[in-house]
Amino acid sequence: MIGAIGLSLVPLAAAEAACTPPDCSLDFGSSGAYVTFGSAPTLGLASFTIETWFRRDGTGASVSTGTGGVTAIPLITKGRGRPTATTAT
């Protein structure tokens, strides 16, 4: 079962007035918007992959992997990195 909160379907082509899946995209119009797909225990998966295309509208907040590392703007994340010089590392 697919559930959605705080979002709307948007036509992929600008000339379309409305859309019928799968020819749509999701517009997460608020910071509290999300989509759930429910559990799928019959798949028996210990892990899975999320594949998506993003349209980034803002500048984002960059994070770094540390001194001499990589600086990037994460699109999907849980938490944030810490600087190398902290006592936690």
C-alpha positions as a Markdown table, in Angstrom:
| # | Residue | x | y | z |
|---|---|---|---|---|
| 1 | Met | 0.0 | 0.0 | 0.0 |
| 2 | Ile | 1.4 | 3.4 | -0.9 |
| 3 | Gly | 0.6 | 6.4 | 1.3 |
| 4 | Ala | 1.5 | 10.0 | 0.8 |
| 5 | Ile | 1.4 | 13.1 | 3.1 |
| 6 | Gly | 1.8 | 16.7 | 2.0 |
| 7 | Leu | 2.6 | 16.2 | -1.7 |
| 8 | Ser | 1.0 | 16.3 | -5.1 |
| 9 | Leu | 1.5 | 14.6 | -8.5 |
| 10 | Val | 3.1 | 16.9 | -11.1 |
| 11 | Pro | 3.0 | 16.2 | -14.9 |
| 12 | Leu | 6.5 | 15.4 | -16.3 |
| 13 | Ala | 5.8 | 17.4 | -19.5 |
| 14 | Ala | 5.0 | 21.1 | -19.0 |
| 15 | Ala | 2.3 | 21.0 | -21.7 |
| 16 | Glu | 0.2 | 18.4 | -19.8 |
| 17 | Ala | -2.7 | 19.6 | -17.7 |
| 18 | Ala | -2.9 | 16.5 | -15.5 |
| 19 | Cys | -1.0 | 13.3 | -15.2 |
| 20 | Thr | -1.7 | 9.6 | -14.8 |
| 21 | Pro | 1.0 | 7.5 | -13.2 |
| 22 | Pro | 3.7 | 6.5 | -14.2 |
| 23 | Asp | 4.0 | 9.8 | -16.2 |
| 24 | Cys | 4.2 | 11.9 | -13.1 |
| 25 | Ser | 6.6 | 13.2 | -10.6 |
| 26 | Leu | 6.1 | 13.9 | -6.9 |
| 27 | Asp | 6.2 | 17.5 | -5.6 |
| 28 | Phe | 7.2 | 17.5 | -1.9 |
| 29 | Gly | 5.7 | 20.9 | -1.3 |
| 30 | Ser | 6.5 | 21.1 | 2.4 |
| 31 | Ser | 9.3 | 20.0 | 4.8 |
| 32 | Gly | 6.9 | 17.5 | 6.4 |
| 33 | Ala | 6.0 | 15.7 | 3.1 |
| 34 | Tyr | 6.7 | 12.0 | 2.6 |
| 35 | Val | 5.7 | 8.8 | 0.8 |
| 36 | Thr | 5.5 | 5.4 | 2.4 |
| 37 | Phe | 5.3 | 2.1 | 0.6 |
| 38 | Gly | 4.5 | 0.0 | 3.7 |
| 39 | Ser | 6.4 | -3.2 | 4.6 |
| 40 | Ala | 7.1 | -5.9 | 2.1 |
| 41 | Pro | 8.1 | -8.9 | 4.2 |
| 42 | Thr | 7.5 | -11.3 | 1.3 |
| 43 | Leu | 10.5 | -9.8 | -0.4 |
| 44 | Gly | 12.8 | -11.1 | 2.4 |
| 45 | Leu | 15.3 | -8.3 | 1.9 |
| 46 | Ala | 17.9 | -7.4 | 4.5 |
| 47 | Ser | 18.8 | -4.3 | 2.5 |
| 48 | Phe | 17.5 | -2.3 | -0.5 |
| 49 | Thr | 18.5 | 0.4 | -2.9 |
| 50 | Ile | 16.7 | 3.8 | -3.5 |
| 51 | Glu | 17.0 | 5.1 | -7.0 |
| 52 | Thr | 15.7 | 8.6 | -7.8 |
| 53 | Trp | 16.2 | 11.8 | -9.8 |
| 54 | Phe | 16.2 | 15.0 | -7.8 |
| 55 | Arg | 15.4 | 18.6 | -8.8 |
| 56 | Arg | 17.4 | 20.7 | -6.4 |
| 57 | Asp | 15.8 | 24.1 | -6.0 |
| 58 | Gly | 17.9 | 25.5 | -3.1 |
| 59 | Thr | 21.6 | 26.0 | -2.5 |
| 60 | Gly | 21.9 | 23.2 | 0.0 |
| 61 | Ala | 24.2 | 22.8 | 3.0 |
| 62 | Ser | 27.5 | 21.1 | 2.2 |
| 63 | Val | 29.3 | 18.6 | 4.4 |
| 64 | Ser | 32.8 | 17.2 | 4.3 |
| 65 | Thr | 34.3 | 13.8 | 5.0 |
| 66 | Gly | 37.2 | 15.5 | 6.7 |
| 67 | Thr | 40.6 | 17.1 | 6.0 |
| 68 | Gly | 41.6 | 16.2 | 2.5 |
| 69 | Gly | 38.3 | 14.4 | 1.9 |
| 70 | Val | 35.2 | 15.1 | -0.2 |
| 71 | Thr | 32.9 | 18.0 | 0.2 |
| 72 | Ala | 29.4 | 17.4 | -1.1 |
| 73 | Ile | 25.7 | 18.3 | -0.7 |
| 74 | Pro | 23.9 | 15.2 | 0.5 |
| 75 | Leu | 20.6 | 14.5 | -1.1 |
| 76 | Ile | 19.5 | 11.6 | 1.1 |
| 77 | Thr | 21.1 | 11.4 | 4.6 |
| 78 | Lys | 20.6 | 10.4 | 8.2 |
| 79 | Gly | 22.4 | 12.9 | 10.3 |
| 80 | Arg | 25.5 | 14.9 | 9.3 |
| 81 | Gly | 29.3 | 14.4 | 9.3 |
| 82 | Arg | 31.5 | 15.8 | 12.0 |
| 83 | Pro | 34.8 | 17.7 | 11.4 |
| 84 | Thr | 37.9 | 15.6 | 11.7 |
| 85 | Ala | 39.3 | 17.6 | 14.7 |
| 86 | Thr | 36.5 | 16.7 | 17.1 |
| 87 | Thr | 37.0 | 14.5 | 20.2 |
| 88 | Ala | 34.3 | 12.1 | 18.9 |
| 89 | Thr | 36.6 | 10.8 | 16.1 |
